[in-house]
Amino acid sequence: VLEQKTINTSDENLSIEWVSIENQSGVIGGDFDLNIDLGFAAGEETYRFRIDGYEGGDTLCPASIYRPDSDCAIPFNLSIDTLEPSLIEVKILNGEVDPSLESNWRTMVDDTWVVPQESQEIRMNSQDLPNPPATLDLHYWVQHDHDANSDGIPDASEYATITLQGDGEAPTANYTGVFNDYANVGQDPEGKVSLWIEGYDLAGNPIDGGAPGFENDKVTYVSMSSESPVIRNFF
C-alpha cells in the first residue's frame, strides 16, 4: 500500500492520518509492480510504503536502514514540481527617481521609449509552485554597444547577461537588477534594446522569458535621449 500523510484538523487536537493512494496485491516473497498516479500534485509531501492484508502471522519490519515507523512502513518525502514558472511582468524605473514609489515604475512592452541610463533599473516577478526560481538571468542587447557586426539585429552571441537575485518569496518572487544602456544616447538613428529572461525552477522547468532576437525576445524597447520640443518657425 502507498499512503499519504495528512493532518486532521477537524477535532480540537491535531492528529496524523495516512490516506491510501494506491495498492497492489502480490504473492509472498514476490515482486510488486506498482503503478502510481498522484494526480495534480505540487510541493513536498510525505508518503509511506506498507505491507497490509497478511493474516497468516506477524509481519516482519523492514531492516533498520530503511527507517521503518511503528507500523513497519517505510516513510519518505517526495518533492513534486510539474508546473513551469511564469513571468508575470517586467517593469523599468522611469529615470532617476525614487524606486520605492510604485508610480515611478513602467510596465515594459515592445516599443516602449526609455531614456538611456548607465544604471538602468529593472524589476520583474515570477510565479510558481511550490517555489519560483531562486535567480533569473537577464540577457540584454544594446544596439550601439553590442551589435558587433553592425547589422542592427541582435544575434544570440551578442547579448550580455546579468543575474537577478530573487527575494525568496513564494509562490510569487520579485527580482531586481541594474544594467547599462547608455551607449544609445544621442545616436541617429535611435538605438533599440532587446531583453529576454532565462530561469529554471528546482525541477528544471524553464520560465517563459523569450529567446534571442527581436521576434523571440520578451521586450524590445527604444532607447533614446530626452529632449524638449522646440518651435522651429512660426507663421
C-alpha positions as CSV (number, residue, x, y, z in Angstrom):
1,V,0.0,0.0,0.0
2,L,1.2,3.5,-0.8
3,E,-0.2,6.0,1.8
4,Q,0.0,9.8,2.0
5,K,0.4,11.6,5.3
6,T,-2.3,14.1,6.2
7,I,-3.0,16.3,9.2
8,N,-6.6,16.1,10.6
9,T,-7.7,19.4,11.9
10,S,-11.4,18.6,12.3
11,D,-11.0,18.0,16.1
12,E,-9.6,20.3,18.6
13,N,-6.4,18.2,18.7
14,L,-4.3,17.8,15.6
15,S,-3.8,14.2,14.5
16,I,-1.8,12.5,11.8
17,E,-3.7,10.2,9.4
18,W,-2.5,8.1,6.4
19,V,-4.7,8.0,3.3
20,S,-4.3,5.1,0.9
21,I,-3.3,6.3,-2.6
22,E,-2.5,3.0,-4.4
23,N,-2.3,-0.7,-3.6
24,Q,-1.2,-3.8,-5.4
25,S,-1.6,-7.4,-4.4
26,G,1.2,-10.0,-4.8
27,V,2.4,-13.4,-3.6
28,I,4.6,-13.7,-0.5
29,G,8.2,-13.3,-1.4
30,G,7.4,-12.0,-4.9
31,D,8.0,-8.6,-6.6
32,F,5.4,-5.9,-6.6
33,D,5.0,-3.8,-9.7
34,L,3.0,-0.7,-8.6
35,N,1.8,2.0,-11.0
36,I,1.2,5.2,-9.1
37,D,-1.0,8.1,-10.2
38,L,-0.6,11.1,-7.8
39,G,-2.9,13.3,-9.9
40,F,-2.3,17.0,-9.8
41,A,0.4,17.3,-7.1
42,A,2.9,20.0,-6.4
43,G,5.2,20.7,-3.5
44,E,6.6,18.4,-0.9
45,E,4.6,15.6,0.6
46,T,5.3,12.6,2.9
47,Y,4.3,9.1,1.8
48,R,5.0,5.6,3.0
49,F,5.0,2.1,1.7
50,R,3.4,-0.5,3.9
51,I,2.6,-4.2,3.7
52,D,-1.1,-4.9,4.5
53,G,-3.6,-7.7,4.3
54,Y,-1.4,-10.5,5.6
55,E,-3.3,-12.6,8.2
56,G,-1.2,-15.7,8.4
57,G,1.1,-14.4,11.2
58,D,3.3,-11.5,12.1
59,T,4.6,-9.0,9.5
60,L,8.4,-8.6,9.7
61,C,9.5,-4.9,9.8
62,P,12.0,-3.8,7.1
63,A,15.6,-3.5,8.0
64,S,16.6,-0.5,10.2
65,I,18.5,1.1,7.2
66,Y,15.1,1.9,5.7
67,R,13.9,3.7,8.9
68,P,10.6,1.9,9.3
69,D,8.0,3.6,11.5
70,S,5.9,2.0,14.3
71,D,3.6,0.3,11.7
72,C,6.6,-1.2,9.9
73,A,6.1,1.1,7.0
74,I,8.8,2.9,5.0
75,P,8.2,6.7,5.0
76,F,9.8,9.1,2.6
77,N,9.4,12.7,1.4
78,L,8.7,13.4,-2.2
79,S,9.1,16.8,-3.9
80,I,6.9,17.2,-7.0
81,D,7.1,20.1,-9.4
82,T,5.2,19.7,-12.7
83,L,4.5,23.4,-13.2
84,E,6.6,25.8,-15.3
85,P,7.4,29.2,-13.6
86,S,5.6,32.1,-15.3
87,L,7.0,35.6,-15.8
88,I,4.2,37.9,-14.6
89,E,5.5,41.3,-15.6
90,V,8.7,43.3,-16.4
91,K,9.0,46.9,-15.2
92,I,11.6,49.6,-15.6
93,L,12.3,52.6,-13.4
94,N,11.2,55.8,-15.0
95,G,14.5,57.7,-14.9
96,E,16.5,58.8,-11.8
97,V,13.5,58.9,-9.4
98,D,12.5,57.2,-6.2
99,P,12.3,53.5,-6.8
100,S,10.1,53.0,-3.6
101,L,7.2,54.7,-5.4
102,E,5.2,52.2,-7.5
103,S,4.1,55.1,-9.8
104,N,7.7,55.5,-10.9
105,W,7.8,52.1,-12.5
106,R,6.6,51.4,-16.0
107,T,5.4,48.1,-17.4
108,M,7.6,47.1,-20.4
109,V,6.0,46.4,-23.8
110,D,7.5,46.4,-27.3
111,D,8.5,49.9,-28.5
112,T,8.3,51.5,-25.0
113,W,10.5,54.6,-25.0
114,V,13.2,54.6,-22.3
115,V,15.8,57.3,-21.6
116,P,19.3,55.6,-21.6
117,Q,21.0,55.3,-18.2
118,E,24.3,53.9,-17.0
119,S,22.4,52.3,-14.2
120,Q,19.1,51.3,-15.7
121,E,17.0,49.6,-13.0
122,I,14.7,46.8,-13.9
123,R,12.2,44.8,-11.9
124,M,10.2,41.6,-12.6
125,N,8.3,38.9,-10.7
126,S,7.8,35.2,-11.3
127,Q,5.2,32.8,-10.0
128,D,5.5,29.0,-9.5
129,L,4.5,26.2,-7.2
130,P,6.0,25.2,-4.8
131,N,8.8,27.8,-5.3
132,P,9.8,30.2,-8.1
133,P,13.4,30.2,-9.4
134,A,16.0,31.4,-7.0
135,T,17.6,33.6,-9.7
136,L,16.8,34.8,-13.2
137,D,19.3,35.6,-15.9
138,L,18.6,38.9,-17.8
139,H,20.1,38.8,-21.3
140,Y,20.2,42.3,-22.8
141,W,21.4,43.7,-26.2
142,V,22.1,47.4,-26.5
143,Q,22.3,48.3,-30.2
144,H,25.1,50.8,-30.1
145,D,27.1,48.7,-27.6
146,H,26.6,45.0,-28.5
147,D,25.9,44.9,-32.2
148,A,29.3,43.5,-33.2
149,N,28.6,43.1,-36.9
150,S,26.6,46.3,-37.2
151,D,23.6,44.6,-38.9
152,G,21.0,46.0,-36.5
153,I,20.0,42.5,-35.5
154,P,20.6,41.0,-32.0
155,D,22.4,37.7,-32.5
156,A,22.4,35.2,-29.7
157,S,26.2,35.6,-29.2
158,E,25.9,39.4,-28.8
159,Y,23.8,39.5,-25.6
160,A,25.3,40.5,-22.3
161,T,24.0,38.8,-19.1
162,I,23.3,39.8,-15.5
163,T,21.9,37.6,-12.8
164,L,18.9,38.8,-10.8
165,Q,18.5,37.5,-7.3
166,G,15.0,36.6,-6.1
167,D,13.7,37.7,-2.7
168,G,12.8,34.1,-1.8
169,E,9.1,34.7,-1.6
170,A,6.6,32.0,-2.8
171,P,4.5,31.5,-4.8
172,T,5.5,34.9,-6.3
173,A,9.1,36.1,-6.1
174,N,10.5,39.5,-7.0
175,Y,13.7,40.2,-8.8
176,T,15.6,43.5,-9.4
177,G,18.8,44.3,-11.2
178,V,20.8,47.1,-13.0
179,F,22.2,47.2,-16.5
180,N,23.8,49.8,-18.8
181,D,22.2,51.0,-22.0
182,Y,23.9,54.5,-22.1
183,A,25.6,53.7,-25.4
184,N,22.4,54.6,-27.2
185,V,22.5,58.2,-26.0
186,G,22.5,60.7,-28.9
187,Q,22.6,58.1,-31.6
188,D,21.0,58.6,-35.0
189,P,19.0,56.5,-35.7
190,E,17.9,55.9,-32.1
191,G,19.0,52.6,-30.7
192,K,17.0,49.5,-29.7
193,V,17.4,47.3,-26.6
194,S,16.4,43.6,-26.7
195,L,15.6,41.8,-23.4
196,W,14.9,38.1,-22.7
197,I,14.9,36.2,-19.4
198,E,16.2,32.8,-18.6
199,G,15.5,30.8,-15.4
200,Y,14.6,27.4,-14.1
201,D,12.8,26.1,-11.0
202,L,14.2,23.2,-8.8
203,A,12.8,20.6,-11.2
204,G,14.4,22.2,-14.2
205,N,11.2,23.6,-15.7
206,P,12.1,26.7,-17.8
207,I,10.4,30.2,-17.4
208,D,8.6,31.7,-20.3
209,G,11.1,34.6,-20.8
210,G,11.6,34.6,-24.5
211,A,14.7,33.9,-26.6
212,P,17.3,35.9,-28.6
213,G,16.2,38.1,-31.4
214,F,13.6,40.8,-32.0
215,E,10.9,38.2,-32.9
216,N,11.5,36.0,-29.9
217,D,12.6,38.2,-27.1
218,K,10.5,39.3,-24.1
219,V,10.7,43.0,-24.8
220,T,12.3,45.3,-27.4
221,Y,12.3,48.9,-26.4
222,V,13.5,52.1,-28.0
223,S,16.4,53.8,-26.1
224,M,16.9,57.5,-26.9
225,S,17.7,60.7,-25.2
226,S,15.1,63.0,-23.7
227,E,14.9,66.4,-25.4
228,S,12.5,69.3,-25.0
229,P,10.3,70.1,-28.0
230,V,11.5,73.2,-30.0
231,I,9.4,75.6,-32.1
232,R,11.4,75.9,-35.4
233,N,9.3,78.6,-37.0
234,F,6.0,80.5,-36.7
235,F,3.9,81.9,-39.4
